[in-house]
Amino acid sequence: MDKLLSRASALVGFGPACTPSITIADAESRKKVQVMKDGAQETLLVFTDKDPVKGEVVLKMDAGKRVEHIGVKVEFIGQIEMFYGNMHEFIAMVRDLDAPGELTSTKSYAFDFENVDKQYDSYNGINVKLRYFLRVTVTRQYSPNIVHELDLWVKNVQQSPPPEMNSSIKMEVGIEDCLHIEFEYNRSKYHLKDVVIGKIYFLLVRLKIKHMEIEIRKRESTGSGSDLYNESETITKFEIMDGAPVRAESVPVRLFLSGFDLTPTYRNVNNKFSVKYYLNLVLVDEEDRRYFKQQEITLWRKEL
């Protein structure tokens, strides 16, 4: 059986006599993703909504050592962590692996979490993290429990057909008697490997425009009401025009999304957070004043 081995690190002091590890049954055939955790890159296995999570827990005993316990269990947990302190579990499933007793030699236990509804994608954001993980616990009565966790990464593809209502975006913006432009993007909804195609039309230009750029901006919203936090970051920006435009000039836009670290649009995930994306058109004049117009777009995952 192909396995990915994840070993527990030793605890403070001399370390426990028992070292847990978790292996995933089909690890070698699964897609993998690189995720930042505690400032370092970590490789995680990718699961989709209905994939079973099964494998083996191994409790490796040091030679000549004994560990008394009041039970061994493995849990599958889905959790939303707010970086300002709040934590919420939306999935908590438990499998008991062993009755109370004493460990004197290495033991292994098979586990299987079938039909787990992993409806939300894993997400690492600015103020919020949504994670799925396995946790094995050797519960002890008079000593600290022995605990080990293994993170998993969930990506869900859109099962229904592509969005039917996917009209183009067409807007006019301007400054009275100074600037009047019209921009058009071919669609309002894009999959993560899509291409944004559009045009910018200059209907009136009386400002000395130095250059024009387009940005993809991500806005993460957490909490609600008076506890609502909005954080924005610029995913990318690039110049689409250098120099002053003239009246009736048309500037093409072609933006490939596949090269950027994007997620689907998330709306009110478990009533805890949302993630939205915007195309931001920015014009800069010769005095470095910036004029911009922002338009929301919807992103969705077509394939892993």
N, C-alpha and C positions, 0 to 999 in steps of 0.2 A: 504494500500500500504506500503510494506516494505521500510523503509527509513534509510539512514545514515545521521545524522544531523551534520553539521559542522558550528559552530557559529563564527561570526566575533568578534574579540577582540576590546575593546574600543580604541578610538583614544586618543592622548595626551590631557590632560586637563580634562574637565568634560565629554567628550565623546559625540557622536552624539545622538540626540533624536531618531534616527532610527537605528536599528541593523539588517543588512541583514544576512540571512543564506541560504544555498543551500542544498537540499536533492536530492539523486539519487534514482530513482524509484525502481530499483531491487537490491538495495545495499545488502540485506541480503543473496541473492542467488549468489552473485558474489565472485570470489576468491579475496583474499586480500594479500598484500605484505607489509613487513616492510622496510621502506626506511629512510636513514639518511637525516635529513634536519635541518640546523642550529645547528648541534651538538646533535640533539635529534632524537629518533626513531619516525617515523610517519607511521600510517597505511593508505594505499591507496587502492582504488578499482582497480581491473585489468580489462582492456578492450582489445579486439582484433580489428583488422583492420576495419571490417564492423559493429561492434556493434553500435547501436544507443546510444546516450547519452541524456537521458531525465530525467526529474524530476520536482522539484518545487523550486521557489525562494520565501522566506518569508521575508517581511520587517516588523519587529516588532517595533511598536511605543511605546515610553514611555507615560504613562497616562498623558493626558492634554497637550502634546507637539504637535507641528506642524512642518512640513518640506515642504517648497516650493521647487519645482524642475522643471527642463526643460526637463525631460525624464528619464525613467528607462530602462536599457538594460542589456542583458546577452550575453557574448561572449564565444566562444570556440576557444582556441588559442593553436597552436603548436609552440614551440619556442626553438631555440638553443642559449644557453648562453655560451660565452667564458669567462673564469675566468679572462682574462686580459682586459675585458671591452666590447667587441663587442657582439651584440645581434641581432638575425635574426628571424623574424616570417615567418614560411612557411605555416601556416594555420591561418586564422583570419575570423571567421564567427560570425555574429551578429543577435540577435533576439531582436527587440524592444518590451518591455513589457508594457510600459505605456506612455501615452502622457503627455505633461507638465501639471502641476497642483499642488495640495497640499495634502500631506499625513497627516491625522488626526487620523487614526486608523490602526491597523495591516492589511496588505494586502498580498495576495499570488498570484503567477503567475506560470502557467505551462509552461514548455519549452521542446523543442524536437529538437535535432540535429541528423538528419538521414543522412545516406550515406556519413558520413565524412570519407575521405580517410586518415586513420591513418597509413600510410605506414611504418613509422619508429618506432622502439622500443624506449620506454623511456630509458634514460641512465644517470647515475650519474658517471662522471669520474674524473680524476685528474685535467684536465684543461678545461673540457667542460661538459655541462649538456644539455640533450634534455628532455624537459618537455611538458606535455599537461595539460591545466587547464581551468576551468570555471571562469569567472570573472563577477560579477554583479556590476553595477555602477548606483548610483543615482546621476544624474548630476545636480549641483546647479550653479546658475549664480553668486552669490556674496559670496558664502562660499565654502570651500573645498568640492570636491565630496566625497560621501560615497562609499567606494569600499571594496569588499570582494572577495577573490580567494579561489578555491578548486582544489587541484591537483588530477590528475588521473594518473594511470600507464598503459602503453600500452605494451603488449607482443604479438608478432605475431609468429605463427607457420608456418613452411614451408609447403605450400599447394601442391607443386609438389612432385613426388616420391623422395626418398633419392638420393643423388648424384650418378649418374651412373659411372662416371669416378672416381673411388676410389681405386687406386692402392696402394700397399704397399710402404713404404719408406725404401730404402736400400742404405746405404752409407758406404764408407770406409774412415777412417781418421787416421792420425798418424804423428809421428815425425820420420824423416829418421833415420834408424838404431837404434831407441830407443823404439818406440811404434807403433803398427799397430793394429787397432781394426776395427771391422765391426759391425754396428748396424742396426737393422731391426725392424720397427714397422708395425703392420698388415694392417693399413690403413693410409690415409692422411687426411680423413674427418671423424669427429665424432659428434654425437649428444650430447647434454649437459648431458645426463645420461648414456653415453657410457662407455666402458672400453678400455683403451689403452693396447694392448698386444704386447710384443716385446721381442727381445733377443739381448744381447751384446756378440760378439765373440772376444776373444783375440787371434790374429794371431802372434803377436810378443810383448814380454814384457821384456824390459831391464831397465825400470824405476822401482823404488821402490814405487809402488802405495799403499797409505794408505787406501783410501776408494773412493767409487764412488757414486754419487748421481744424481738424475734426478729432474729437475725443470719444472714447468709450468710458463712461463713468458708471461705477457701481455704488448703489446706496443700500446700506444695511440698516434696518430698523429693528430695535429690540424693545420689549416692554410695551406699555400702553399708558394712555392718559398722561398724568404728570411725570410718570417714570419712563416716558418714551425717549429713546436715544437714537439719533440718526448719525451715522458715520458714512462719509463718502470717500472714495478713492478713485484716482484716474488709472484705469487699466492700461491704456495706451493713448498716445496722441501722435498725429503725423500731419505734416504740412501738405495741403492740397493746392495751394497757390502761393507763389512768391512774386510780389510786385503789384502794382495798382491795376485793378480791373477797369474795364470800360463798359459803358452802357451796352446792354444786349449781349454781353459776353456770357458764355455758359462754361462752367467748370465741372468736369465729370468726377464722380466719387466711386471708388472701388475698394472695398475693405474686406479682406479675408479674415474670418473670425477664428479659423482653426489654429492660428498661431498664438492664441492668447489663453490665459488661465481663467476660463469662464465657467460658471455654473448655470444651470437653468434658472429662470425666474422663479422665486419661491414666494408664495403669498400666504402669510399668516400661518406659518408652520406650527402646528400644535398650539396655536394662540400665543406663540412666544416670539417669533421673529419673521421678518420678510426680507427678501433680497430682490432689488429691481435694478435694471440697466437702462442707460440713457445714451443717446447719441447727442453730443454737445458740439455745436458749430460755433467756432470762435473766430472773430475778425479782429485784427490788431492794426491800429492806425499808426501814423508816423510819430505820434506823441505817446505811443505805447498804451493808449487807452484800448480797452478790450470790450467788444460787443459780442454777446453770445445768445444763442437760442438752443434750448434743451428739449429733446423729444424722447419719451419713453419707448422702448422696444421690448418685446417679449422673446425670451430665449427658451428653447426646449431641447431635450436630448433625443436624438433620432436613433443613435446606436452607441454602444460602448466603445 
